[in-house]
Amino acid sequence: MGAKKVRLLIQIPCLNEEKDIAAVLKSIPRQIDGVSEIKIVVIDDASTDRTIEIAEANGADFILKKSRTRGLADSFRLGQEFSLSTGFDILVNTDGDNQYNQEKIGELIGPILSGEAEIVIGDRGTWKLNHFNFAKRVLQKLGSRVVSSVVGTRIPDAASGFRAYTRVAIANIFITTRFSYAMESIIQGGNKRLPIVSIFTGAKVVQRPSRLFKSSFQHIKNSGSAILKGFLMYQPLKIFSWLAFVLFVGGSIPMIRYLVLVGTGAAGSHLQSLLLGSLMISTAVLFMVLGLVAELSRVHRQLYEEQSSMLRLSGSRDIKEVLEFHGAVIVKSGTPPEAQNLRHIRGRI
């Protein structure tokens, strides 16, 4: 972005964070070189404690309250649309549990300001975090390696929620999972050739158990599902082609064996080779057809997402529609000058 002055929105998804939200808000810098305006939006996922009251008293510029708990991924999508509809250039995401070093937001957006990246991931250094047990550290490392291989960029902490996006990146990411946006947004960004950079930001000790994962098994299941879904959405032909190839080769072996036995006159007692080979080769053909159908679907979705991205960048979607879709209302607003669409819902602020 060079020397251009930019507007920065920092979003904080929250669910019952009354103990930590004040510390998070106080640690966010209000002046950063190269940034002309900094605003903070707290996205409340229907908290039942004093999160909103404390956030309002400690400097939150916007507070978006959802009518019911819809999950972290939904909060991220709401923040995306709010940022685009109100004209911000950079969106930074952090968490309400104060696990991230908000003081380093200036460093986090540095690669964006210099034009080096469209997405920046804050690396917590999970392998050295003492409050992560050994199993969690191994899972984080394994998941990050898989995601890195998918996008072709080394990302040591793919699960980190401390990250920054340009307006272009936000407009091009379409979160579909209900669980978490972390893995999916990186996979989408990588497949759409958005430059991704990781920088070390460290993390604070958080003793509270994760609210995203109730167990290591759930973490593996949800993260693995997000990665697999990303593969299938953006590289379906490659996946189905490899499956078809493996099955075809595997099916060819018993078929060749059967044909050899036909030549020796002993094929009659080895019909199982013919049946197994035929089944595997037929399945290979089926997978190839499925791959072609999935590839056509991918192309169609790509065209749709490109059109949707252009509409998002134009800021044509009314913020009122965004809030209604997510079942949310603005309970506090420090209306930015360019946020013309907010005038439609001033009666609800």
Secondary structure by P-SEA (a helix, b strand, c coil): ccccbbbbbbbbbbccccccaaaaaaacccccccccbbbbbbbbcccccaaaaaaaaccccbbbbbcccccaaaaaaaaaaaaaaacccbbbbbbcccccccccccccccccccccccbbbbbccccccccccaaaaaaaaaaaaaaaaaacccccccccccccccaaaaaacccccccccaaaaaaaaaaaccbbbbbbbccccccccccccccaaaaaaaaaaaaaaaaaaccaaaaaaaaaaaaaaaaaaaaaaaaaaaaaccccccaaaaaaaaaaaaaaaaaaaaaaaaaaaaaaaaaaaaaaaaaaaaccccaaaaaaaaccccccccccccccccccccccc
